[in-house]
């Protein structure tokens, strides 16, 4: 890896760790969704990584997955869909491939 790529990776990891530390409680629930898009995408990516990509979820199951993280499961579910972490078809949710997810690393 070039030094520039290594520095960029290190900067991204520091930002990601800071966002997770600042927006999640020690118990793992979300204090609040960040208003800044880049930080919000980091939080959503963290949630999406905990979903099983091999399972199709009903809306109720997605809500039950999100609820322990935050009571506003409807907003978070909608954000996961808007930013392409999940796809919805006939009220069935599937996790998209990570390459389809909106990438926070490309934002300024």
Residue, then its C-alpha position, 0 to 999 in steps of 0.5 A: x500500500x502506498x503511504x497516501x492510501x495508508x494515511x487515508x485508511x488510518x484517517x477513515x478508521x479514526x473517524x469511524x471509531x470516533x463516530x461509533x464511540x460518540x453515537x453509540x452507548x456502551x450497551x450498543x444502542x444509538x444515542x441519536x442518528x447523526x445529522x451529518x450524512x457522512x457520520x450517519x452512513x457510518x452508523x447505518x453501515x455498522x447496523x447493516x454489517x450486523x444483518x445476515x446477508x443470507x436471510x430475507x427479513x419481513x418488515x416486522x423482523x427488520x423492526x425487531x432487529x433495529x428496536x434494541x438500537x433505537x426506538x425510532x426503528x421506522x426512520x432507521x429502516x427508511x435510512x437503511x433503504x434510502x442509502x442502499x444498505x437494504x433492498x425492499x420488495x413486497x415488504x421483504x428486506x434483503x441486505x444488498x452487497x456492500x459494494x452497492x451501499x452508499x459509501x461514506x468514505x467518498x464524501x468530503 
